[in-house]
Amino acid sequence: MKMYITTGTTDYLTKLKNDHPAEKMLLLENEDYTILLHETMGKSVFNEPREYEVLDSVGDLGGKFAVCNNIPVTDEGRPIFEYRFNQRARLIEKEPGFVAIRVLRPLSNDTYIIMTLWESEKHFKNWQQSKAYEKAHQKRGKQEEIEQQKTIFPRPSYVTTYIIPKQN
């Protein structure tokens, strides 16, 4: 499965989405950007998308609030990073308001995206205060693993949040 991402104006991306009703797409907006996601086994309908391989997928694209944790990873660090995600506790899926998760491997850059979709921002914030969140984000205490993290992450990760407008 692939995930393609493109940016543009809300009007243009809405038209693009509406022009391809058979495709699985989701529009995301924040105060700075509007992006359109296209999840498919085939080729993208976008002209110049960012391309990702879907490593893990639970739930259907939807909801009202999206959180993207953007994590740069070195080429050498990819197997370690992916192994850690394959071993995740999968507690988020049981959280109230959880809609979906996608773990996206970049095919044209170095930044993985961990995207979670929620029924509301409040549901996401409640998860952040939960024991499940604490467990999922606990720091591994071994000095060796801490040193290893310095070498697999070339720069800090960052989070982007979006609202998911009512889809036509």
Backbone as a printed PyTorch tensor [residue, N CA C, xyz], in Angstrom:
tensor([[[  0.8540,  -1.1770,   0.0000],
         [  0.0000,   0.0000,   0.0000],
         [  0.8990,   1.2390,   0.0000]],

        [[  0.5010,   2.2450,  -0.7250],
         [  1.2270,   3.5110,  -0.7900],
         [  0.3370,   4.6350,  -0.2790]],

        [[  0.9890,   5.6580,   0.2380],
         [  0.3130,   6.8960,   0.6120],
         [  1.0480,   8.0060,  -0.1310]],

        [[  0.2870,   8.8050,  -0.8610],
         [  0.8230,   9.9540,  -1.5720],
         [  0.2670,  11.2060,  -0.9170]],

        [[  1.1130,  12.2300,  -0.8090],
         [  0.7130,  13.4760,  -0.1640],
         [  1.0560,  14.6370,  -1.0890]],

        [[  0.1030,  15.5350,  -1.2420],
         [  0.3610,  16.7490,  -2.0120],
         [ -0.2220,  17.9410,  -1.2630]],

        [[  0.2740,  19.1210,  -1.6050],
         [ -0.2050,  20.3530,  -0.9790],
         [ -0.8130,  21.2500,  -2.0540]],

        [[ -1.6220,  22.2110,  -1.6040],
         [ -2.2350,  23.1510,  -2.5290],
         [ -3.2790,  23.9730,  -1.8000]],

        [[ -4.0380,  24.7050,  -2.5460],
         [ -5.1160,  25.4780,  -1.9280],
         [ -6.2670,  24.5250,  -1.5970]],

        [[ -7.0680,  24.9290,  -0.6480],
         [ -8.2190,  24.1010,  -0.2600],
         [ -9.1420,  23.8730,  -1.4500]],

        [[ -9.4130,  24.9230,  -2.2070],
         [-10.3150,  24.7920,  -3.3560],
         [ -9.7640,  23.8180,  -4.3990]],

        [[ -8.4790,  23.9570,  -4.7270],
         [ -7.8720,  23.0860,  -5.7320],
         [ -7.8810,  21.6260,  -5.2720]],

        [[ -7.4770,  21.3850,  -4.0210],
         [ -7.4010,  20.0090,  -3.5260],
         [ -8.7930,  19.3850,  -3.3710]],

        [[ -9.7750,  20.1980,  -2.9960],
         [-11.1520,  19.6970,  -2.9140],
         [-11.6350,  19.2720,  -4.2960]],

        [[-11.3450,  20.0950,  -5.3090],
         [-11.7300,  19.7500,  -6.6820],
         [-11.0180,  18.4800,  -7.1270]],

        [[ -9.7290,  18.3780,  -6.8340],
         [ -8.9570,  17.1890,  -7.2040],
         [ -9.5660,  15.9340,  -6.5640]],

        [[ -9.9080,  16.0390,  -5.3020],
         [-10.5330,  14.9210,  -4.5900],
         [-11.8770,  14.5690,  -5.2270]],

        [[-12.6800,  15.5700,  -5.5060],
         [-14.0030,  15.3410,  -6.0950],
         [-13.9330,  14.7960,  -7.5180]],

        [[-12.8270,  15.1050,  -8.2300],
         [-12.6350,  14.5940,  -9.5890],
         [-12.2870,  13.1040,  -9.6010]],

        [[-11.9550,  12.5460,  -8.4330],
         [-11.5440,  11.1360,  -8.3370],
         [-12.3150,  10.4410,  -7.2120]],

        [[-13.6410,  10.3380,  -7.3510],
         [-14.4610,   9.8070,  -6.2540],
         [-14.1810,   8.3440,  -5.9070]],

        [[-13.6130,   7.5830,  -6.8210],
         [-13.3360,   6.1680,  -6.5530],
         [-12.0480,   5.9680,  -5.7470]],

        [[-11.2580,   7.0320,  -5.6060],
         [ -9.9780,   6.9320,  -4.8890],
         [-10.1730,   7.2100,  -3.4010]],

        [[ -9.3470,   6.5690,  -2.5710],
         [ -9.3810,   6.7880,  -1.1170],
         [ -8.5070,   7.9990,  -0.8050]],

        [[ -9.1530,   9.1410,  -0.5110],
         [ -8.4430,  10.3920,  -0.2530],
         [ -8.9870,  11.0540,   0.9970]],

        [[ -8.1350,  11.8630,   1.6260],
         [ -8.5430,  12.6010,   2.8160],
         [ -7.8900,  13.9790,   2.7840]],

        [[ -8.6950,  15.0150,   2.9560],
         [ -8.2360,  16.4040,   2.9780],
         [ -7.9400,  16.8020,   4.4220]],

        [[ -6.7770,  17.4230,   4.6520],
         [ -6.3770,  17.8970,   5.9750],
         [ -6.0130,  19.3730,   5.8730]],

        [[ -6.4310,  20.1640,   6.8820],
         [ -6.1460,  21.6050,   6.8750],
         [ -5.6170,  22.0550,   8.2310]],

        [[ -4.7120,  23.0390,   8.1840],
         [ -4.3750,  23.8050,   9.3810],
         [ -4.1990,  25.2550,   8.9480]],

        [[ -3.7540,  26.1130,   9.8430],
         [ -3.6880,  27.5370,   9.4860],
         [ -2.6340,  27.8350,   8.4300]],

        [[ -1.6790,  26.9230,   8.2370],
         [ -0.5980,  27.1520,   7.2760],
         [ -0.7430,  26.3770,   5.9680]],

        [[ -1.3110,  25.1750,   6.0330],
         [ -1.3090,  24.2840,   4.8790],
         [ -2.6390,  23.5690,   4.7110]],

        [[ -2.8750,  23.1650,   3.4760],
         [ -3.8970,  22.1840,   3.1650],
         [ -3.1820,  21.0700,   2.4130]],

        [[ -3.4050,  19.8300,   2.8620],
         [ -2.7880,  18.7000,   2.1860],
         [ -3.8720,  17.6930,   1.8260]],

        [[ -3.5800,  16.9160,   0.8000],
         [ -4.4820,  15.8520,   0.3880],
         [ -3.7010,  14.5500,   0.4150]],

        [[ -4.2700,  13.5620,   1.1050],
         [ -3.6870,  12.2280,   1.1850],
         [ -4.3790,  11.3400,   0.1640]],

        [[ -3.6120,  10.4690,  -0.4760],
         [ -4.1660,   9.5010,  -1.4190],
         [ -3.5740,   8.1440,  -1.0690]],

        [[ -4.4160,   7.2340,  -0.5660],
         [ -3.9690,   5.8980,  -0.1860],
         [ -4.4330,   4.9130,  -1.2510]],

        [[ -3.4710,   4.1640,  -1.8240],
         [ -3.8050,   3.2990,  -2.9510],
         [ -2.7680,   2.1890,  -3.1290]],

        [[ -3.1860,   1.1450,  -3.7930],
         [ -2.2530,   0.0960,  -4.2240],
         [ -1.6720,   0.4480,  -5.5920]],

        [[ -2.2680,   1.4150,  -6.2600],
         [ -1.8470,   1.7870,  -7.6110],
         [ -1.0020,   3.0450,  -7.6300]],

        [[ -1.0600,   3.7320,  -8.7620],
         [ -0.3160,   4.9770,  -8.9340],
         [ -1.1430,   6.1460,  -8.4110]],

        [[ -0.4390,   7.2230,  -8.0860],
         [ -1.1160,   8.4160,  -7.5950],
         [ -1.7160,   9.2130,  -8.7440]],

        [[ -2.7850,   9.9160,  -8.4440],
         [ -3.3680,  10.8450,  -9.4100],
         [ -2.7120,  12.2290,  -9.2800]],

        [[ -1.8300,  12.3980,  -8.2870],
         [ -1.1540,  13.6790,  -8.0820],
         [  0.0090,  13.8300,  -9.0690]],

        [[  0.2940,  15.0780,  -9.4660],
         [  1.3980,  15.3370, -10.3910],
         [  2.7650,  15.1700,  -9.7450]],

        [[  2.9560,  15.7410,  -8.5610],
         [  4.2540,  15.6930,  -7.8900],
         [  4.0720,  15.3940,  -6.4030]],

        [[  3.6790,  14.1690,  -6.0810],
         [  3.4200,  13.8480,  -4.6710],
         [  4.6870,  13.5050,  -3.9050]],

        [[  4.5910,  13.6130,  -2.5890],
         [  5.5560,  12.9540,  -1.7100],
         [  5.0380,  11.5320,  -1.5850]],

        [[  5.9200,  10.5750,  -1.7110],
         [  5.5080,   9.1780,  -1.7700],
         [  5.9800,   8.4170,  -0.5320]],

        [[  5.0740,   7.6120,   0.0370],
         [  5.3750,   6.8210,   1.2300],
         [  4.8460,   5.4100,   1.0600]],

        [[  5.5200,   4.4690,   1.6850],
         [  5.0060,   3.1120,   1.7960],
         [  4.3230,   2.9930,   3.1490]],

        [[  3.1350,   2.4120,   3.1840],
         [  2.4070,   2.2240,   4.4350],
         [  2.9600,   0.9670,   5.1130]],

        [[  3.6610,   1.1640,   6.2440],
         [  4.2370,   0.0380,   6.9840],
         [  3.2410,  -0.5880,   7.9450]],

        [[  2.3570,   0.2270,   8.4850],
         [  1.3630,  -0.2550,   9.4410],
         [  0.1020,   0.5630,   9.2400]],

        [[ -1.0260,  -0.1160,   9.3010],
         [ -2.2970,   0.5330,   9.0330],
         [ -3.3800,  -0.1110,   9.8870]],

        [[ -4.0460,   0.7080,  10.6850],
         [ -5.1950,   0.2600,  11.4690],
         [ -6.2860,   1.3120,  11.3070]],

        [[ -7.4900,   0.8820,  10.9750],
         [ -8.6170,   1.8030,  10.8330],
         [ -8.6900,   2.4280,   9.4490]],

        [[ -9.8180,   3.0680,   9.1820],
         [-10.0570,   3.7360,   7.9040],
         [ -9.7580,   5.2260,   8.0170]],

        [[ -9.3060,   5.8180,   6.9090],
         [ -9.0600,   7.2540,   6.8850],
         [-10.3530,   7.9880,   7.2020]],

        [[-10.2920,   8.9070,   8.1650],
         [-11.4770,   9.6710,   8.5460],
         [-11.2500,  10.3710,   9.8630]],

        [[-12.3220,  10.7150,  10.5460],
         [-12.2290,  11.4400,  11.7940],
         [-12.3410,  12.9300,  11.5730]],

        [[-11.9760,  13.6870,  12.6080],
         [-12.0670,  15.1470,  12.5430],
         [-10.7700,  15.8450,  12.9050]],

        [[ -9.7700,  15.0780,  13.3990],
         [ -8.5110,  15.6820,  13.8420],
         [ -7.3710,  14.7280,  13.5060]],

        [[ -6.2990,  15.2700,  12.9370],
         [ -5.1440,  14.4630,  12.5270],
         [ -3.8830,  14.9930,  13.1940]],

        [[ -3.0220,  14.0660,  13.6060],
         [ -1.7310,  14.3980,  14.1950],
         [ -0.6600,  13.6440,  13.4110]],

        [[  0.3180,  14.3810,  12.8990],
         [  1.4210,  13.7790,  12.1560],
         [  2.7170,  14.0260,  12.9110]],

        [[  3.3210,  12.9440,  13.3830],
         [  4.6340,  13.0270,  14.0170],
         [  5.6470,  12.7520,  12.9180]],

        [[  6.4130,  13.7730,  12.5600],
         [  7.3750,  13.7160,  11.4640],
         [  8.7540,  13.4410,  12.0520]],

        [[  9.3300,  12.2700,  11.6920],
         [ 10.5520,  11.8160,  12.3560],
         [ 11.6490,  11.5450,  11.3230]],

        [[ 12.6380,  12.4430,  11.2260],
         [ 13.7660,  12.1840,  10.3270],
         [ 14.6080,  11.0180,  10.8600]],

        [[ 14.9870,  10.1050,   9.9580],
         [ 15.7650,   8.9310,  10.3350],
         [ 16.8660,   8.7420,   9.2890]],

        [[ 18.0840,   8.4620,   9.7470],
         [ 19.1930,   8.2100,   8.8190],
         [ 18.9560,   6.9050,   8.0740]],

        [[ 19.6220,   6.7450,   6.9340],
         [ 19.5100,   5.4850,   6.1880],
         [ 19.9050,   4.2970,   7.0610]],

        [[ 20.9940,   4.4700,   7.8440],
         [ 21.4680,   3.3940,   8.7050],
         [ 20.4700,   3.0860,   9.8220]],

        [[ 19.6920,   4.0870,  10.2260],
         [ 18.7700,   3.9200,  11.3280],
         [ 17.4170,   3.3380,  10.9530]],

        [[ 17.1330,   3.2610,   9.6680],
         [ 15.8090,   2.7880,   9.2380],
         [ 15.4370,   1.4080,   9.7940]],

        [[ 16.3150,   0.3930,   9.6900],
         [ 15.9170,  -0.9310,  10.2160],
         [ 15.6280,  -0.9070,  11.7220]],

        [[ 16.3940,  -0.1450,  12.4760],
         [ 16.1880,  -0.0530,  13.9290],
         [ 14.8540,   0.6330,  14.2150]],

        [[ 14.6160,   1.7560,  13.5510],
         [ 13.3840,   2.5130,  13.7490],
         [ 12.1690,   1.6620,  13.3870]],

        [[ 12.2150,   0.9970,  12.2480],
         [ 11.0810,   0.1820,  11.8110],
         [ 10.8640,  -1.0120,  12.7370]],

        [[ 11.9320,  -1.6000,  13.2330],
         [ 11.7930,  -2.7000,  14.1770],
         [ 11.0580,  -2.2300,  15.4340]],

        [[ 11.4320,  -1.0640,  15.9370],
         [ 10.7710,  -0.5270,  17.1360],
         [  9.2750,  -0.3280,  16.8990]],

        [[  8.9170,   0.1760,  15.7250],
         [  7.4930,   0.3810,  15.4570],
         [  6.7610,  -0.9400,  15.2780]],

        [[  7.4310,  -1.9330,  14.7260],
         [  6.7930,  -3.2500,  14.6100],
         [  6.5560,  -3.8840,  15.9720]],

        [[  7.3310,  -3.4730,  16.9690],
         [  7.2150,  -4.0280,  18.3150],
         [  6.3240,  -3.1770,  19.2220]],

        [[  5.6960,  -2.1480,  18.6910],
         [  4.9180,  -1.2360,  19.5330],
         [  3.7890,  -1.9710,  20.2500]],

        [[  3.3710,  -1.4190,  21.3670],
         [  2.3830,  -2.0760,  22.2310],
         [  0.9720,  -2.0910,  21.6370]],

        [[  0.7070,  -1.2370,  20.6670],
         [ -0.6120,  -1.1600,  20.0180],
         [ -1.7320,  -0.7910,  20.9910]],

        [[ -1.3890,   0.0360,  21.9610],
         [ -2.3830,   0.4710,  22.9440],
         [ -3.2610,   1.6020,  22.4170]],

        [[ -2.7280,   2.3870,  21.4950],
         [ -3.4700,   3.5440,  20.9850],
         [ -4.7960,   3.1200,  20.3460]],

        [[ -4.8030,   1.9470,  19.7200],
         [ -6.0010,   1.4820,  19.0170],
         [ -7.1930,   1.2840,  19.9480]],

        [[ -6.9210,   1.1320,  21.2470],
         [ -7.9830,   0.8960,  22.2300],
         [ -8.4880,   2.1930,  22.8650]],

        [[ -7.8690,   3.3080,  22.5230],
         [ -8.2250,   4.5820,  23.1440],
         [ -9.5610,   5.1200,  22.6230]],

        [[-10.3770,   5.6810,  23.5170],
         [-11.6310,   6.3230,  23.0700],
         [-11.3320,   7.4360,  22.0650]],

        [[-12.0760,   7.4620,  20.9910],
         [-11.9110,   8.5040,  19.9810],
         [-10.8750,   8.2050,  18.9200]],

        [[-10.1330,   7.1040,  19.0800],
         [ -9.1490,   6.7220,  18.0670],
         [ -9.8760,   6.2930,  16.8000]],

        [[ -9.3980,   6.7670,  15.6450],
         [-10.0000,   6.4030,  14.3610],
         [ -9.0480,   5.5390,  13.5370]],

        [[ -7.7760,   5.9870,  13.4030],
         [ -6.8420,   5.2530,  12.5400],
         [ -5.4000,   5.6590,  12.8420]],

        [[ -4.4820,   4.7950,  12.4080],
         [ -3.0530,   5.1010,  12.4510],
         [ -2.4350,   4.6300,  11.1430]],

        [[ -1.4600,   5.4000,  10.6590],
         [ -0.6490,   5.0020,   9.5230],
         [  0.8040,   5.2770,   9.8870]],

        [[  1.6480,   4.2710,   9.7120],
         [  3.0920,   4.4340,   9.8560],
         [  3.6340,   4.4610,   8.4290]],

        [[  4.2020,   5.6080,   8.0420],
         [  4.5920,   5.8440,   6.6540],
         [  6.1020,   5.9150,   6.4880]],

        [[  6.6450,   5.0310,   5.6330],
         [  8.0770,   5.0350,   5.2970],
         [  8.2850,   5.9420,   4.0940]],

        [[  9.1880,   6.9250,   4.2090],
         [  9.4240,   7.8320,   3.0820],
         [ 10.1570,   7.1340,   1.9430]],

        [[  9.7370,   7.4160,   0.7160],
         [ 10.4070,   6.8490,  -0.4530],
         [ 11.2270,   7.8970,  -1.2040]],

        [[ 11.0730,   9.1750,  -0.8270],
         [ 11.8200,  10.2240,  -1.5380],
         [ 12.4620,  11.2370,  -0.5960]],

        [[ 12.4560,  10.9570,   0.7090],
         [ 13.1440,  11.8140,   1.6740],
         [ 13.4820,  10.9710,   2.8990]],

        [[ 13.8890,  11.5820,   4.0090],
         [ 14.3090,  10.7990,   5.1800],
         [ 13.3240,  10.8720,   6.3510]],

        [[ 12.1470,  11.4710,   6.1300],
         [ 11.2400,  11.7220,   7.2510],
         [ 10.0300,  10.7910,   7.2440]],

        [[ 10.0220,   9.8970,   8.2250],
         [  8.8660,   9.0250,   8.4490],
         [  7.7210,   9.8660,   9.0050]],

        [[  6.4990,   9.4260,   8.7740],
         [  5.3320,  10.0860,   9.3520],
         [  4.5210,   9.0350,  10.1090]],

        [[  4.2570,   9.3290,  11.3780],
         [  3.3390,   8.5190,  12.1640],
         [  2.0670,   9.3680,  12.2700]],

        [[  1.0450,   8.9670,  11.5330],
         [ -0.1850,   9.7480,  11.4750],
         [ -1.2810,   9.0390,  12.2650]],

        [[ -1.8730,   9.7760,  13.2090],
         [ -3.0300,   9.2470,  13.9260],
         [ -4.2220,  10.1460,  13.6410]],

        [[ -5.3790,   9.5120,  13.4900],
         [ -6.6230,  10.2120,  13.2050],
         [ -7.5710,   9.9930,  14.3730]],

        [[ -8.2700,  11.0710,  14.7560],
         [ -9.0940,  11.0720,  15.9640],
         [-10.4680,  11.6500,  15.6790]],

        [[-11.4210,  11.2870,  16.5260],
         [-12.7730,  11.8600,  16.4340],
         [-12.7640,  13.3470,  16.7870]],

        [[-11.7920,  13.7710,  17.6330],
         [-11.6900,  15.1860,  18.0040],
         [-10.3160,  15.4570,  18.6050]],

        [[ -9.9600,  16.7290,  18.6760],
         [ -8.7130,  17.1230,  19.3330],
         [ -8.7620,  16.7330,  20.8080]],

        [[ -9.9200,  16.8480,  21.4290],
         [-10.0800,  16.4740,  22.8370],
         [ -9.7360,  15.0010,  23.0630]],

        [[-10.1540,  14.1220,  22.1710],
         [ -9.8120,  12.7000,  22.2950],
         [ -8.2890,  12.5100,  22.2340]],

        [[ -7.6300,  13.2310,  21.3190],
         [ -6.1760,  13.1380,  21.2140],
         [ -5.5190,  13.6200,  22.5080]],

        [[ -5.9600,  14.7530,  23.0190],
         [ -5.3700,  15.3020,  24.2500],
         [ -5.6150,  14.3710,  25.4390]],

        [[ -6.7740,  13.7380,  25.4920],
         [ -7.0390,  12.7590,  26.5490],
         [ -6.0540,  11.5930,  26.4530]],

        [[ -5.7770,  11.1440,  25.2330],
         [ -4.8120,  10.0580,  25.0530],
         [ -3.4270,  10.4900,  25.5510]],

        [[ -3.0530,  11.7480,  25.2760],
         [ -1.7500,  12.2410,  25.7300],
         [ -1.6100,  12.2030,  27.2510]],

        [[ -2.7260,  12.2660,  27.9620],
         [ -2.7120,  12.2350,  29.4280],
         [ -2.8610,  10.8090,  29.9800]],

        [[ -2.9440,   9.8200,  29.1110],
         [ -3.2470,   8.4530,  29.5390],
         [ -1.9940,   7.6450,  29.8670]],

        [[ -2.2100,   6.5510,  30.5760],
         [ -1.1320,   5.5880,  30.8690],
         [ -0.6510,   4.9340,  29.5770]],

        [[ -1.5620,   4.7220,  28.6320],
         [ -1.1850,   4.1130,  27.3570],
         [ -0.1710,   4.9990,  26.6200]],

        [[ -0.3930,   6.3060,  26.6350],
         [  0.5390,   7.2420,  25.9980],
         [  1.8910,   7.1830,  26.7040]],

        [[  1.8420,   7.1830,  28.0210],
         [  3.0640,   7.1250,  28.8230],
         [  3.8640,   5.8670,  28.4730]],

        [[  3.1850,   4.7520,  28.3810],
         [  3.8540,   3.4880,  28.0560],
         [  4.4090,   3.5180,  26.6360]],

        [[  3.6320,   4.0360,  25.7020],
         [  4.0750,   4.0770,  24.3090],
         [  5.2840,   4.9800,  24.1060]],

        [[  5.4140,   6.0000,  24.9500],
         [  6.4960,   6.9730,  24.7810],
         [  7.5620,   6.8950,  25.8650]],

        [[  7.5680,   5.8120,  26.6300],
         [  8.5760,   5.7110,  27.6840],
         [  9.9590,   5.6450,  27.0530]],

        [[ 10.8850,   6.2940,  27.7010],
         [ 12.2650,   6.3080,  27.2290],
         [ 12.9300,   5.0000,  27.6220]],

        [[ 13.6610,   4.4580,  26.6910],
         [ 14.4280,   3.2660,  27.0090],
         [ 15.6450,   3.7110,  27.8030]],

        [[ 15.8730,   3.0940,  28.9140],
         [ 16.8610,   3.5890,  29.8560],
         [ 18.2880,   3.1860,  29.6020]],

        [[ 18.5260,   2.2070,  28.7750],
         [ 19.8910,   1.7390,  28.5830],
         [ 20.7090,   2.8050,  27.8750]],

        [[ 21.8810,   3.0780,  28.4110],
         [ 22.7620,   4.0890,  27.8370],
         [ 23.0810,   3.7730,  26.3790]],

        [[ 23.2580,   2.4890,  26.0860],
         [ 23.5750,   2.0630,  24.7220],
         [ 22.4800,   2.4860,  23.7420]],

        [[ 21.2140,   2.3260,  24.1410],
         [ 20.1100,   2.7170,  23.2690],
         [ 20.0010,   4.2320,  23.1430]],

        [[ 20.3010,   4.9520,  24.2110],
         [ 20.2900,   6.4220,  24.1600],
         [ 21.3490,   6.9080,  23.1790]],

        [[ 22.5410,   6.3180,  23.2380],
         [ 23.6100,   6.6880,  22.3030],
         [ 23.2090,   6.3460,  20.8670]],

        [[ 22.5500,   5.1970,  20.6880],
         [ 22.1190,   4.7650,  19.3690],
         [ 21.1190,   5.7580,  18.7790]],

        [[ 20.2250,   6.2850,  19.6140],
         [ 19.2300,   7.2370,  19.1320],
         [ 19.8820,   8.4850,  18.5680]],

        [[ 20.9980,   8.8930,  19.1470],
         [ 21.6900,  10.0880,  18.6510],
         [ 22.1720,   9.8800,  17.2240]],

        [[ 22.4580,   8.6260,  16.8530],
         [ 23.0010,   8.3780,  15.5270],
         [ 21.9330,   8.0720,  14.4830]],

        [[ 20.7100,   7.6960,  14.8960],
         [ 19.7050,   7.3760,  13.8850],
         [ 18.7690,   8.5450,  13.5780]],

        [[ 18.7730,   9.5600,  14.4210],
         [ 17.9240,  10.7310,  14.1990],
         [ 18.8040,  11.9320,  13.8570]],

        [[ 18.8680,  12.3290,  12.5730],
         [ 19.7880,  13.3930,  12.1680],
         [ 19.3820,  14.7870,  12.6500]],

        [[ 18.1070,  14.9570,  12.9750],
         [ 17.6120,  16.2390,  13.4860],
         [ 16.3250,  15.9660,  14.2570]],

        [[ 15.8410,  16.9320,  15.0090],
         [ 14.6570,  16.6990,  15.8520],
         [ 13.3950,  16.3880,  15.0450]],

        [[ 12.5300,  15.5880,  15.6420],
         [ 11.2210,  15.3360,  15.0440],
         [ 10.3270,  16.5500,  15.3040]],

        [[  9.2080,  16.6180,  14.6030],
         [  8.2610,  17.7080,  14.8130],
         [  6.8480,  17.1930,  14.5500]],

        [[  5.8840,  17.8520,  15.1540],
         [  4.4920,  17.4350,  15.0490],
         [  3.6960,  18.4880,  14.2900]],

        [[  2.8510,  18.0230,  13.3790],
         [  1.8940,  18.9070,  12.7070],
         [  0.4910,  18.3600,  12.9930]],

        [[ -0.4380,  19.2800,  13.2380],
         [ -1.8170,  18.8730,  13.4930],
         [ -2.7200,  19.5260,  12.4510]],

        [[ -3.8080,  18.8440,  12.1670],
         [ -4.7420,  19.3000,  11.1440],
         [ -6.1650,  19.0350,  11.5940]],

        [[ -7.0640,  19.8420,  11.0840],
         [ -8.4750,  19.4820,  11.1960],
         [ -8.8360,  18.7560,   9.9040]],

        [[ -9.8240,  17.9130,  10.0060],
         [-10.3200,  17.2010,   8.8360],
         [-11.7000,  17.7820,   8.5410]],

        [[-11.7780,  18.6260,   7.5170],
         [-13.0780,  19.2490,   7.2280],
         [-14.0910,  18.1980,   6.7980]],

        [[-15.3380,  18.5360,   6.9390],
         [-16.3950,  17.6200,   6.5060],
         [-16.1560,  17.2970,   5.0410]],

        [[-16.0440,  16.0220,   4.7410],
         [-15.7350,  15.5910,   3.3740],
         [-17.0130,  15.5560,   2.5560]],

        [[-16.9240,  16.0920,   1.3340],
         [-18.0960,  16.1110,   0.4430],
         [-18.3590,  14.7290,  -0.1220]]])
